[in-house]
Amino acid sequence: MDGDGAGGPGLAPDDRRRRFPLWVTIVACSLPMFMVALDNLVVSTALRSMAVDLDASTTDLQWFVNAYVLSFACLLLTGAALGDRFGRRRVFVLGVAAFTLASIGCGMADDSSQLIVMRALQGMGAAAVMPLSLTLLAEEVPERRRNLALGLWSAVSGMAVALGPVVGGAVVEGLDWQWIFWVNVPVCVVAIPLVFAVLGESSVPGSRLDLPGMVLVTAGLVAIVWAIVNGETEGWGSGLILSAFAAGVVLLVLFVLWERRAGQPLLPLSFYRKRAFVFSNLVSAAMYFGVFGSIFLLAQFFQIAPVRTPLEAGVLTLAWTLMPMFVAPVAGALTERLGGGRLMAAGLLLQAVGLAWIDLVATADTPYSSMVGAMIVAGIGMGLVFAPTASVVLASVGAQNRGKASGANNTVREIGGALGTAILSSVFVHYGSDRNAQDFVEGMRPAIWVGVGVVLVGALCALAIPRRVSDAPAGSSDGREPAADRPHTSVTP
């Protein structure tokens, strides 16, 4: 890396940094990511309206969400690999375009099957956008300012989480549900020219696509994620679900065996000899399992205890979801000084405290004033985790492996979130129901306690992360070649 931490040996990145302020670079990398993150949350808010307009069944509604989750979570590694091979900016822009075209298809869908297909295509585009957004940012920003940039990037991600329920509620109440997809079009019109103007192209020269690895990991993840999202409806002990889990495990074992012999593996197994990388991914999985599984229930709780509109419920959640916007940049700036693992542990502990607090005071008619403090605490905790996790994951691998590391971390996060939502929903159904507020609370309490336990496990994992995490040699892709013999990342304007 050069003195400013750029990903390649050329001077073009430095020229771009002189032309564009840091905030412009962050916007160029973050705007498409914001669109992707916002969209899925908005869809969840609009499900009831979709059910009426499309005469959709409960299974249809689940697949409006699950079709996106399946294609998104299972193709993140592939999206990152395509960026390394064909150019990260090029694949990033193609992902934005594909996501937007699929959004237009969603807005024009007039039956459930069309919408499900378009949602799957949206997920495919998003799988290129999310990991490459982080990789491109790391390539463009000088190393001395990278943690601050990652904090601001995390704040934009937090903004999407914050605004998702509010935007969804406002659109559904003021317009038609189709508009939650049409709003992506103007974002794309702004984002693509901005990306071309501000961001340079980067790739890994001489890299080859690990096609067998792509097929094995994608098929394995599809089987696992499909089993997770359908476990509640089909029954966790059913033959179909157990067979899907078994098939997924076999395929992922075959993937690992293949990666051990692949010349240029899709996911270098040497990553998993790095304590910082392993435990940061465990932190991500635990947080998304516990927190986002709990938020799935809390979003409904605010609409039923007492009865509120989706917009009203979305506004009330802002006490929680706005916090990362303010905390994440500070956490990013403090990562080098305090250590990413310590910040993650503190953040997860605060999230556990906030969730437990909510669970203890929740009733069928809980005053909002008795919960707002807990939501603020949990939101601060979330903000302390986002940026340090991204920083540690990227710092634990070499520059040319950032795309692969980002793809792996995003995959773990999405699977953790899907598993948390599925398992906490199953616990909820076992102990309660959504027939009335009291039954909802009876089911929500044990479910959220499960979430609290998983988050605390994540906090222990965070304490195992070394305080100082240094970049691996830029060429250390598999631990078998000398660094000097491997290609460096190429960056061009």
C-alpha positions, -999 to 999 in steps of 0.1 A, spaced: 0 0 0 11 35 -6 17 60 22 -20 70 23 -32 34 24 -45 31 -12 -51 -3 -25 -26 -2 -53 8 12 -63 -5 39 -87 -10 76 -80 -45 79 -95 -63 74 -61 -43 102 -46 -53 125 -74 -90 117 -68 -87 124 -31 -73 159 -39 -102 165 -63 -130 153 -40 -136 159 -3 -139 129 20 -177 134 24 -182 132 -14 -163 99 -16 -184 85 13 -216 96 -4 -206 79 -36 -199 46 -19 -228 48 6 -258 61 -15 -264 28 -33 -258 9 -1 -284 31 16 -309 23 -12 -304 -14 -8 -306 -14 30 -337 9 31 -356 -11 5 -359 -43 25 -370 -25 57 -396 -6 37 -410 -37 22 -416 -53 56 -437 -22 66 -458 -25 35 -467 -62 37 -503 -57 49 -511 -33 20 -495 -57 -5 -517 -86 9 -549 -66 2 -539 -53 -32 -524 -85 -46 -548 -109 -28 -516 -125 -14 -516 -154 9 -495 -156 41 -470 -177 22 -468 -151 -5 -461 -124 20 -432 -145 35 -417 -149 0 -419 -112 -7 -392 -110 20 -376 -144 17 -370 -143 -21 -348 -112 -15 -331 -126 15 -322 -159 -3 -306 -143 -34 -289 -115 -14 -274 -136 13 -263 -164 -10 -246 -143 -36 -226 -119 -15 -194 -139 -19 -200 -142 -56 -206 -104 -60 -173 -97 -42 -154 -122 -64 -169 -107 -96 -157 -73 -85 -122 -85 -79 -121 -102 -113 -139 -77 -136 -135 -44 -117 -151 -34 -84 -166 -2 -97 -179 -18 -128 -196 -47 -109 -209 -22 -83 -226 0 -109 -240 -31 -126 -254 -42 -93 -270 -7 -88 -285 -9 -123 -298 -44 -118 -313 -35 -84 -331 -5 -99 -344 -24 -130 -358 -50 -106 -373 -23 -85 -392 -10 -116 -404 -46 -121 -416 -48 -85 -435 -15 -89 -452 -28 -121 -460 -63 -107 -497 -70 -106 -496 -105 -90 -477 -122 -63 -456 -145 -85 -442 -115 -105 -434 -96 -73 -415 -126 -59 -394 -130 -90 -386 -93 -91 -376 -94 -54 -352 -123 -61 -336 -102 -89 -334 -72 -65 -314 -94 -41 -290 -104 -68 -283 -67 -76 -279 -60 -39 -254 -88 -34 -230 -69 -57 -237 -35 -41 -233 -42 -4 -198 -58 -1 -183 -37 -29 -196 -5 -13 -173 -11 17 -144 -24 -4 -145 7 -27 -145 30 3 -115 13 18 -96 17 -15 -104 54 -19 -98 67 16 -63 73 31 -55 48 59 -52 76 85 -88 85 78 -102 51 71 -118 44 105 -135 78 105 -148 70 69 -160 36 80 -178 52 109 -196 76 86 -204 48 62 -219 29 91 -239 60 101 -255 60 66 -263 23 70 -279 32 104 -299 59 87 -314 34 64 -324 13 94 -339 43 111 -358 56 81 -370 23 68 -401 19 90 -409 56 88 -406 59 50 -425 27 46 -453 39 68 -455 73 52 -455 58 16 -481 32 24 -504 57 42 -499 86 17 -495 68 -16 -496 32 -28 -472 4 -19 -457 4 -54 -440 37 -45 -417 20 -21 -400 6 -52 -403 36 -75 -384 58 -51 -352 37 -60 -352 51 -95 -342 87 -88 -316 74 -63 -300 53 -91 -301 82 -116 -280 102 -91 -258 74 -78 -244 59 -111 -229 92 -125 -216 101 -90 -198 67 -88 -182 71 -122 -171 107 -114 -157 101 -79 -146 65 -76 -117 48 -94 -117 13 -108 -99 -14 -88 -94 -51 -93 -70 -79 -86 -49 -85 -117 -44 -121 -127 -73 -133 -106 -95 -161 -118 -131 -169 -109 -134 -199 -86 -164 -213 -104 -167 -246 -86 -164 -227 -53 -191 -203 -64 -215 -231 -73 -208 -251 -41 -211 -222 -17 -242 -207 -34 -260 -240 -35 -251 -247 2 -262 -213 14 -294 -215 -6 -302 -248 11 -293 -235 46 -311 -201 42 -341 -218 27 -344 -241 56 -340 -212 81 -367 -190 65 -391 -219 61 -384 -237 94 -413 -221 113 -439 -228 87 -428 -263 77 -418 -274 112 -381 -274 123 -382 -312 127 -399 -319 94 -382 -341 69 -381 -313 43 -363 -289 66 -339 -314 80 -330 -326 45 -324 -290 34 -301 -284 63 -283 -317 57 -278 -309 20 -265 -274 29 -240 -288 53 -227 -314 28 -224 -288 1 -205 -264 24 -182 -292 35 -175 -299 -1 -169 -261 -6 -143 -261 22 -126 -292 8 -124 -276 -26 -112 -243 -13 -82 -261 4 -70 -271 -31 -81 -242 -52 -53 -221 -67 -73 -188 -62 -101 -197 -37 -133 -178 -35 -128 -176 3 -92 -182 14 -93 -205 44 -63 -186 58 -88 -160 69 -100 -184 95 -65 -186 111 -68 -149 120 -84 -145 154 -96 -110 147 -114 -121 115 -131 -151 131 -143 -134 162 -155 -103 143 -177 -125 122 -190 -142 153 -198 -108 167 -217 -99 135 -237 -131 135 -246 -128 172 -256 -91 169 -278 -97 138 -293 -128 154 -302 -112 187 -309 -76 178 -325 -78 144 -345 -109 154 -358 -89 184 -365 -58 163 -386 -79 140 -409 -85 170 -407 -51 185 -417 -35 152 -450 -54 154 -453 -48 192 -454 -11 187 -483 -16 163 -504 -37 186 -497 -27 222 -515 -3 219 -528 -3 183 -509 22 161 -505 28 124 -472 16 107 -461 53 104 -467 60 141 -448 28 151 -420 37 128 -416 72 143 -415 57 178 -387 34 169 -365 64 159 -353 66 196 -335 34 189 -326 35 152 -313 71 150 -286 65 176 -262 47 153 -262 77 130 -246 98 158 -226 71 176 -211 51 146 -188 80 134 -175 85 169 -169 47 173 -151 46 140 -128 75 150 -120 58 184 -114 23 170 -76 27 166 -72 43 200 -95 20 221 -95 -12 201 -123 -25 179 -130 -55 201 -135 -34 233 -160 -12 215 -179 -41 201 -181 -58 235 -194 -25 251 -219 -21 223 -232 -56 225 -235 -53 263 -255 -21 259 -278 -38 234 -284 -67 258 -292 -43 286 -316 -24 263 -334 -55 251 -337 -69 287 -350 -35 299 -377 -35 272 -386 -71 280 -390 -64 317 -413 -34 312 -434 -46 282 -471 -50 289 -502 -49 267 -504 -11 272 -468 0 281 -464 38 281 -438 48 255 -420 69 281 -411 37 301 -394 22 270 -377 52 253 -346 50 276 -341 13 269 -343 20 231 -317 48 234 -293 25 253 -298 -3 227 -293 22 198 -261 35 213 -249 -1 216 -257 -8 180 -237 23 169 -207 10 188 -206 -22 169 -211 -13 132 -179 7 124 -154 -12 146 -166 -45 130 -161 -32 95 -127 -18 105 -114 -50 121 -126 -72 93 -109 -52 67 -77 -47 88 -73 -84 94 -68 -92 57 -46 -78 30 -57 -50 7 -65 -72 -23 -87 -95 -1 -110 -67 12 -137 -77 -12 -137 -113 -1 -136 -104 36 -164 -79 32 -185 -105 13 -179 -131 40 -188 -107 67 -220 -96 50 -230 -132 44 -225 -141 81 -245 -111 91 -275 -119 68 -276 -155 78 -274 -145 115 -303 -121 110 -324 -146 91 -317 -173 117 -325 -149 145 -358 -138 130 -368 -174 123 -359 -188 157 -372 -159 177 -405 -160 157 -407 -198 165 -403 -191 202 -429 -163 199 -454 -186 182 -448 -214 208 -456 -191 238 -480 -165 223 -498 -152 192 -507 -119 175 -544 -122 183 -543 -95 209 -518 -74 228 -515 -96 259 -509 -127 238 -483 -109 218 -464 -98 250 -466 -134 263 -448 -147 232 -424 -118 228 -409 -120 263 -392 -154 260 -382 -147 224 -364 -116 233 -346 -133 263 -332 -157 237 -320 -127 218 -304 -112 249 -285 -145 255 -271 -146 220 -260 -109 221 -241 -116 254 -223 -145 238 -213 -121 210 -199 -97 237 -177 -125 250 -165 -132 214 -156 -95 210 -134 -96 241 -113 -122 223 -104 -98 195 -68 -85 197 -66 -48 206 -43 -41 176 -52 -55 143 -27 -49 115 -32 -55 77 -19 -88 65 5 -86 35 -14 -73 5 -9 -105 -14 -16 -131 14 -46 -147 -3 -41 -183 8 -11 -184 31 9 -206 6 27 -181 -16 54 -155 -6 39 -121 -7 64 -108 -32 52 -134 -57 16 -124 -57 -1 -96 -76 -11 -63 -60 -44 -47 -63 -46 -25 -94 -63 9 -91 -71 31 -121 -91 63 -124 
